[in-house]
Amino acid sequence: MSFELFIALRYLRAKRKQAFISVISLISILGVALGVASLIIVLGVMNGFSQNLRDKILGINAHVIAGHYTGGISEYAELAREISGIQGVRGAAPFIYTEVMLSAPGGVKGVVLRGIDPESASDVLGLDREMVVGSIDRLQDNEDFQGIIIGHELASGLGVATGDQVNLLSPSGTGSAAGFTPQVSIFQVRGIFRTGMYEYDSSFAYTSISAAQEILGARQDRVTGLEIRVHNVDRAHEVAQRIEDYLGGYPFYVRNWMEMNQNLFAALKLEKIAMGIILVMIVLVGSFSIVTALVMLVMEKTRDIAVLMSMGATRSVIRRIFTILGMMIGIVGTASGFFFGLGISYLLKEYQFIRLPADVYYLDHLPVLHQTLDLVTIAVAALFLCFLATIYPARKASNLNPADALRYD
């Protein structure tokens, strides 16, 4: 054990008459611990929100979408096979996008209807993993009515279950002397999915491409576009650029999931940064307490410091003693903060005892995800602030004049 560390430990264990200094040191430790724990929990929740939201969005949406400015894409089956061979592409499938009205005895609701190919959609969408009842393969069942898959909240709002029938009012229709008459088709609910995101569960529906083409009066060889899944979602923009180069640009367009949701994720990132800055202030308050504790200790130990310097201790040794003392308080506070922060985060993640209203938030519970870089940054930032807090008291102690200190003591 070094001389500086030995003296710092002796000073940290204050005697009865110096108990007030010990109380201030304890408050300093608690302040740092509270700030660190708050940072860990809040940043973990923010990361959890971003990750969970991304997984939900990409669960029922493609990573990349290719479309046509002047209309639908023809010969889409061949084009999908060609795009599937591009480097980084995992699969491609055609889709049709439109908005319709669904009606049932329980009510009427406007929904986003997507026509998909049940055979190839599983290579692109994660809808099968979100199914509560039924599967997308049932859209191919040859029964009296066309099949449709709807979200859990939508099914609850319409008051229907699997096997029930719903009326679909499409934007295509026929003109007559009485005016425009919308086309009404009867569909059978073949499945119900639940993503945990209220927006999707209450307003999304899926049917087969052939059924979507029929109700829209679309040509049988045209679709809205192609949905594409990539191997690495973080490199979706690179794959999208390769696809766009292959298609030759206009009149084709290619969009990746980052572009389509950039405002949402940019807002989440900005909120994470803002919350981090605010919570760092708590750690800063704790470090100010370290300054107070060390200054009072220097005033209390003036005579001891003078004796040490008279015995040969240099000013740098005295400076290191109080720097080590302050860093010990910071290390204990940071370690305590990590213990409580990670512990509370584990309880939040494991037991999900904080529930969120699904119609207000994208999730129905509070997610937690810790990233190694965030944890390292929190530890380094906390210890750095604690180190800064030791500079003034350590310099004040090292600048004492031993003769003056012993003369007036």
C-alpha positions as CSV (number, residue, x, y, z in Angstrom):
1,M,0.0,0.0,0.0
2,S,1.4,3.4,-1.0
3,F,2.0,6.2,1.5
4,E,-0.6,8.4,-0.1
5,L,-3.3,5.7,-0.1
6,F,-2.6,4.8,3.6
7,I,-3.0,8.5,4.7
8,A,-6.1,8.9,2.6
9,L,-7.7,5.8,4.2
10,R,-6.9,7.2,7.7
11,Y,-8.5,10.5,6.8
12,L,-11.6,8.8,5.4
13,R,-12.2,7.1,8.7
14,A,-13.0,10.2,10.7
15,K,-12.9,10.3,14.4
16,R,-15.9,11.2,16.5
17,K,-15.1,14.9,16.6
18,Q,-14.9,14.8,12.8
19,A,-18.2,12.9,12.3
20,F,-19.7,15.8,10.5
21,I,-17.1,15.4,7.7
22,S,-18.1,11.7,7.5
23,V,-21.7,12.7,7.1
24,I,-20.8,15.1,4.2
25,S,-18.7,12.4,2.6
26,L,-21.7,10.0,2.9
27,I,-23.9,12.6,1.3
28,S,-21.3,13.0,-1.5
29,I,-21.4,9.3,-2.1
30,L,-25.2,9.2,-2.2
31,G,-25.2,12.2,-4.6
32,V,-22.9,10.5,-7.0
33,A,-24.7,7.2,-6.7
34,L,-28.1,8.8,-7.3
35,G,-26.9,10.5,-10.4
36,V,-25.2,7.4,-11.8
37,A,-28.2,5.2,-11.1
38,S,-30.6,7.7,-12.7
39,L,-28.4,7.8,-15.8
40,I,-28.2,4.1,-16.1
41,I,-32.0,3.6,-15.7
42,V,-33.1,6.4,-17.9
43,L,-30.6,5.7,-20.7
44,G,-31.5,2.0,-20.5
45,V,-35.2,2.8,-20.9
46,M,-34.5,5.2,-23.8
47,N,-32.4,2.5,-25.5
48,G,-35.1,0.0,-24.8
49,F,-37.8,2.2,-26.4
50,S,-35.7,2.7,-29.5
51,Q,-34.8,-0.9,-29.9
52,N,-38.3,-2.2,-29.1
53,L,-39.8,0.4,-31.4
54,R,-37.4,-0.6,-34.2
55,D,-38.2,-4.3,-33.8
56,K,-41.9,-3.6,-33.8
57,I,-41.7,-1.5,-36.9
58,L,-39.5,-3.9,-38.8
59,G,-41.5,-6.9,-37.5
60,I,-44.4,-6.2,-39.9
61,N,-42.6,-3.8,-42.3
62,A,-39.9,-4.4,-44.8
63,H,-36.4,-3.1,-44.4
64,V,-36.4,-1.6,-47.9
65,I,-39.3,-0.8,-50.3
66,A,-39.0,-0.4,-54.0
67,G,-41.8,1.3,-55.9
68,H,-42.8,3.1,-59.1
69,Y,-43.6,6.8,-59.5
70,T,-45.9,6.5,-62.4
71,G,-48.0,3.5,-61.3
72,G,-47.6,-0.1,-60.1
73,I,-44.8,-2.5,-60.9
74,S,-45.5,-5.1,-63.6
75,E,-43.8,-8.5,-64.0
76,Y,-43.1,-8.2,-60.3
77,A,-42.4,-12.0,-59.8
78,E,-39.3,-11.9,-62.1
79,L,-38.1,-8.6,-60.6
80,A,-38.4,-10.0,-57.1
81,R,-36.2,-12.9,-58.0
82,E,-33.6,-10.6,-59.6
83,I,-33.5,-8.3,-56.5
84,S,-33.2,-11.3,-54.2
85,G,-29.9,-12.1,-55.8
86,I,-28.4,-8.7,-55.0
87,Q,-25.7,-8.7,-52.3
88,G,-27.1,-8.1,-48.8
89,V,-30.7,-9.0,-49.8
90,R,-32.4,-11.7,-47.8
91,G,-35.7,-11.8,-49.7
92,A,-38.1,-9.8,-51.7
93,A,-41.9,-10.0,-52.0
94,P,-44.6,-8.0,-53.8
95,F,-47.3,-6.0,-52.0
96,I,-50.3,-3.8,-52.6
97,Y,-51.1,-0.8,-50.4
98,T,-54.5,0.8,-50.1
99,E,-56.9,2.3,-47.6
100,V,-60.4,0.8,-47.1
101,M,-63.3,0.7,-44.6
102,L,-64.1,-2.4,-42.6
103,S,-67.5,-2.8,-41.1
104,A,-69.0,-5.4,-38.8
105,P,-71.8,-5.5,-36.2
106,G,-69.5,-4.0,-33.7
107,G,-68.6,-0.8,-35.7
108,V,-66.9,0.7,-38.7
109,K,-63.2,1.5,-39.0
110,G,-60.9,2.9,-41.7
111,V,-57.8,0.6,-42.1
112,V,-54.7,0.2,-44.1
113,L,-55.1,-2.9,-46.3
114,R,-52.0,-4.6,-47.6
115,G,-52.1,-7.3,-50.2
116,I,-49.2,-9.8,-49.7
117,D,-48.1,-13.1,-51.2
118,P,-48.4,-15.6,-48.4
119,E,-45.7,-17.8,-49.9
120,S,-42.9,-15.2,-50.1
121,A,-44.1,-12.7,-47.4
122,S,-42.6,-14.9,-44.6
123,D,-39.2,-14.3,-46.1
124,V,-39.7,-10.5,-45.8
125,L,-42.2,-9.8,-42.9
126,G,-42.2,-11.1,-39.4
127,L,-46.0,-11.2,-39.2
128,D,-46.1,-14.9,-38.5
129,R,-44.3,-14.2,-35.1
130,E,-47.0,-11.7,-34.2
131,M,-50.0,-13.9,-34.9
132,V,-52.2,-14.6,-31.9
133,V,-54.6,-16.8,-33.8
134,G,-54.3,-18.3,-37.3
135,S,-51.4,-17.7,-39.8
136,I,-50.8,-15.9,-43.1
137,D,-50.9,-19.2,-44.9
138,R,-54.6,-19.4,-44.3
139,L,-55.0,-16.5,-46.7
140,Q,-54.6,-19.1,-49.5
141,D,-57.5,-21.3,-48.2
142,N,-60.0,-21.8,-51.0
143,E,-63.3,-21.1,-49.2
144,D,-66.5,-19.2,-50.0
145,F,-65.0,-15.8,-49.0
146,Q,-61.7,-14.2,-49.3
147,G,-59.5,-14.2,-46.2
148,I,-58.3,-11.3,-44.2
149,I,-55.9,-10.9,-41.2
150,I,-56.5,-8.0,-38.8
151,G,-54.9,-6.6,-35.7
152,H,-56.0,-7.4,-32.1
153,E,-57.2,-3.9,-31.3
154,L,-59.1,-3.7,-34.6
155,A,-60.8,-7.1,-34.0
156,S,-61.8,-5.9,-30.5
157,G,-63.2,-2.6,-31.9
158,L,-65.2,-4.4,-34.6
159,G,-66.3,-7.1,-32.2
160,V,-65.1,-10.0,-34.4
161,A,-63.0,-13.1,-34.0
162,T,-61.5,-15.7,-36.4
163,G,-64.2,-17.2,-38.7
164,D,-66.4,-14.1,-38.5
165,Q,-67.2,-12.1,-41.6
166,V,-66.5,-8.4,-42.2
167,N,-67.6,-6.1,-45.0
168,L,-64.9,-4.3,-46.9
169,L,-65.7,-1.0,-48.7
170,S,-63.1,-0.3,-51.3
171,P,-62.3,3.1,-53.0
172,S,-63.0,1.5,-56.4
173,G,-66.6,1.4,-57.4
174,T,-69.1,2.0,-60.2
175,G,-70.8,5.2,-61.4
176,S,-74.5,5.3,-61.9
177,A,-77.3,7.8,-62.3
178,A,-77.5,8.0,-58.5
179,G,-73.8,8.8,-58.3
180,F,-70.7,6.8,-57.2
181,T,-71.4,3.5,-55.6
182,P,-68.5,2.0,-53.6
183,Q,-67.7,-1.7,-54.0
184,V,-68.5,-3.8,-51.0
185,S,-66.9,-7.2,-50.6
186,I,-67.3,-9.8,-47.8
187,F,-64.2,-11.1,-46.2
188,Q,-63.6,-13.8,-43.6
189,V,-61.3,-13.2,-40.6
190,R,-58.6,-15.9,-40.9
191,G,-56.2,-14.6,-38.3
192,I,-55.4,-12.0,-35.7
193,F,-52.0,-10.5,-35.0
194,R,-50.7,-8.5,-32.0
195,T,-47.5,-6.4,-32.2
196,G,-48.0,-4.5,-29.0
197,M,-48.1,-1.2,-30.9
198,Y,-51.5,0.2,-30.8
199,E,-51.2,2.1,-34.1
200,Y,-50.5,-1.1,-36.0
201,D,-52.9,-3.4,-34.1
202,S,-55.8,-1.0,-34.6
203,S,-55.4,0.0,-38.2
204,F,-53.6,-2.7,-40.2
205,A,-55.1,-5.5,-42.2
206,Y,-53.6,-8.1,-44.6
207,T,-55.1,-10.1,-47.5
208,S,-53.8,-11.9,-50.5
209,I,-52.5,-10.0,-53.5
210,S,-55.2,-11.5,-55.8
211,A,-58.0,-10.4,-53.4
212,A,-56.5,-6.9,-53.1
213,Q,-56.2,-6.6,-56.9
214,E,-59.8,-7.8,-57.3
215,I,-61.3,-5.2,-54.9
216,L,-59.2,-2.4,-56.3
217,G,-59.9,-3.4,-59.9
218,A,-56.2,-3.4,-60.5
219,R,-54.5,-5.3,-63.3
220,Q,-53.5,-8.8,-62.4
221,D,-49.8,-8.1,-63.4
222,R,-49.3,-5.0,-61.3
223,V,-48.5,-4.4,-57.6
224,T,-47.8,-1.3,-55.6
225,G,-44.2,-2.3,-55.0
226,L,-41.7,-4.8,-53.6
227,E,-40.9,-5.3,-49.9
228,I,-37.3,-6.3,-49.4
229,R,-35.5,-7.8,-46.3
230,V,-31.8,-7.4,-45.8
231,H,-29.3,-9.4,-43.7
232,N,-28.1,-6.4,-41.7
233,V,-30.7,-3.8,-40.8
234,D,-28.0,-1.3,-39.9
235,R,-26.7,-1.4,-43.4
236,A,-30.0,-1.2,-45.1
237,H,-29.1,2.2,-46.8
238,E,-26.2,0.5,-48.6
239,V,-28.3,-2.3,-49.8
240,A,-31.0,0.1,-50.9
241,Q,-28.4,2.0,-52.9
242,R,-27.4,-1.2,-54.7
243,I,-31.0,-1.9,-55.5
244,E,-31.6,1.6,-56.8
245,D,-28.5,1.3,-59.0
246,Y,-29.8,-2.0,-60.4
247,L,-33.2,-0.6,-61.1
248,G,-31.7,2.4,-62.8
249,G,-33.3,5.2,-60.8
250,Y,-36.4,7.0,-62.1
251,P,-39.2,6.0,-62.6
252,F,-38.3,3.5,-59.8
253,Y,-37.7,4.7,-56.2
254,V,-36.2,2.9,-53.3
255,R,-36.6,3.8,-49.6
256,N,-35.1,2.1,-46.6
257,W,-36.5,1.9,-43.1
258,M,-34.2,4.6,-41.7
259,E,-35.5,7.2,-44.3
260,M,-39.1,6.2,-43.7
261,N,-38.8,6.6,-39.9
262,Q,-36.0,9.2,-39.6
263,N,-38.1,11.8,-37.8
264,L,-39.2,9.4,-35.1
265,F,-35.8,7.9,-34.4
266,A,-34.2,11.4,-34.6
267,A,-36.6,12.6,-31.9
268,L,-35.8,9.6,-29.7
269,K,-32.1,10.2,-30.1
270,L,-32.5,13.9,-29.2
271,E,-34.6,13.1,-26.2
272,K,-31.9,10.6,-25.0
273,I,-29.2,13.2,-25.3
274,A,-31.3,15.8,-23.5
275,M,-32.1,13.4,-20.7
276,G,-28.5,12.4,-20.4
277,I,-27.4,16.1,-20.0
278,I,-30.0,16.8,-17.4
279,L,-29.1,13.7,-15.3
280,V,-25.4,14.5,-15.5
281,M,-26.3,17.6,-13.5
282,I,-27.2,15.3,-10.6
283,V,-23.7,13.7,-10.7
284,L,-22.3,17.3,-10.9
285,V,-24.2,18.2,-7.7
286,G,-22.7,15.1,-6.0
287,S,-19.2,16.2,-7.1
288,F,-19.8,19.6,-5.5
289,S,-20.4,17.8,-2.3
290,I,-17.0,16.2,-2.6
291,V,-15.5,19.7,-2.9
292,T,-17.2,20.7,0.3
293,A,-16.1,17.5,2.2
294,L,-12.5,17.9,1.1
295,V,-12.3,21.6,1.9
296,M,-13.6,21.0,5.4
297,L,-11.2,18.1,5.8
298,V,-8.3,20.3,4.7
299,M,-9.3,22.9,7.3
300,E,-9.6,20.2,9.9
301,K,-6.3,18.5,9.1
302,T,-4.2,21.7,8.6
303,R,-1.9,20.8,11.5
304,D,-1.5,17.2,10.3
305,I,-0.6,18.4,6.8
306,A,2.0,20.8,8.2
307,V,3.5,17.9,10.2
308,L,3.7,15.7,7.1
309,M,5.3,18.5,5.1
310,S,7.8,19.1,7.9
311,M,8.7,15.4,7.9
312,G,9.5,15.6,4.1
313,A,6.3,15.1,2.3
314,T,6.3,17.1,-0.9
315,R,3.5,19.3,-2.1
316,S,2.8,16.7,-4.9
317,V,2.4,14.0,-2.2
318,I,-0.1,16.1,-0.3
319,R,-1.9,16.8,-3.5
320,R,-2.1,13.1,-4.3
321,I,-3.4,12.3,-0.9
322,F,-6.5,14.5,-1.2
323,T,-7.0,13.5,-4.9
324,I,-7.0,9.9,-3.9
325,L,-9.4,10.7,-1.0
326,G,-11.8,12.4,-3.4
327,M,-11.5,9.7,-6.0
328,M,-12.3,7.0,-3.3
329,I,-15.5,8.8,-2.6
330,G,-16.3,9.0,-6.3
331,I,-15.5,5.3,-6.9
332,V,-17.7,4.2,-4.1
333,G,-20.5,6.4,-5.3
334,T,-20.1,5.3,-8.9
335,A,-20.0,1.6,-7.9
336,S,-23.1,2.1,-5.7
337,G,-24.9,3.8,-8.5
338,F,-24.1,0.9,-10.9
339,F,-25.4,-1.6,-8.3
340,F,-28.7,0.2,-7.8
341,G,-29.1,1.3,-11.4
342,L,-28.5,-2.2,-12.9
343,G,-30.5,-3.8,-10.1
344,I,-33.6,-1.6,-10.7
345,S,-33.2,-2.0,-14.4
346,Y,-33.2,-5.8,-14.0
347,L,-36.4,-5.6,-12.0
348,L,-38.1,-3.4,-14.6
349,K,-37.1,-5.7,-17.4
350,E,-37.9,-9.0,-15.6
351,Y,-41.2,-8.2,-13.9
352,Q,-42.5,-5.3,-16.0
353,F,-44.3,-3.8,-13.0
354,I,-44.6,-0.4,-14.7
355,R,-47.3,-0.6,-17.4
356,L,-48.0,2.0,-20.1
357,P,-51.3,2.8,-21.7
358,A,-51.1,1.2,-25.2
359,D,-53.2,3.8,-26.8
360,V,-50.8,6.6,-25.8
361,Y,-47.4,5.0,-26.2
362,Y,-46.1,2.6,-28.8
363,L,-45.5,-0.1,-26.1
364,D,-47.6,-1.5,-23.3
365,H,-44.6,-1.8,-20.8
366,L,-41.4,-0.1,-19.9
367,P,-38.5,-1.7,-21.9
368,V,-34.9,-1.7,-20.7
369,L,-31.8,-2.2,-22.8
370,H,-28.2,-1.4,-21.7
371,Q,-25.4,-0.8,-24.2
372,T,-21.8,-1.3,-23.1
373,L,-20.7,2.0,-24.6
374,D,-23.4,3.9,-22.5
375,L,-22.3,2.2,-19.3
376,V,-18.6,2.9,-20.0
377,T,-19.4,6.5,-20.8
378,I,-21.4,6.9,-17.6
379,A,-18.6,5.5,-15.5
380,V,-15.9,7.6,-17.1
381,A,-18.0,10.8,-17.0
382,A,-18.8,10.3,-13.3
383,L,-15.2,9.6,-12.3
384,F,-14.0,12.5,-14.4
385,L,-16.4,14.9,-12.6
386,C,-15.2,13.5,-9.3
387,F,-11.6,14.0,-10.3
388,L,-12.3,17.6,-11.2
389,A,-13.9,18.1,-7.8
390,T,-10.6,17.1,-6.1
391,I,-8.5,19.7,-7.9
392,Y,-9.2,22.8,-5.8
393,P,-9.1,21.1,-2.3
394,A,-5.9,19.2,-3.2
395,R,-4.2,22.3,-4.5
396,K,-5.3,24.3,-1.4
397,A,-3.9,21.6,0.9
398,S,-0.6,21.4,-1.0
399,N,-0.2,25.2,-0.9
400,L,-0.2,25.4,2.9
401,N,2.8,26.9,4.6
402,P,4.0,24.5,7.3
403,A,5.5,27.2,9.5
404,D,2.3,29.3,9.4
405,A,0.1,26.3,10.0
406,L,2.1,25.2,13.1
407,R,2.5,28.7,14.4
408,Y,-1.2,29.5,14.6
409,D,-2.5,26.1,15.4
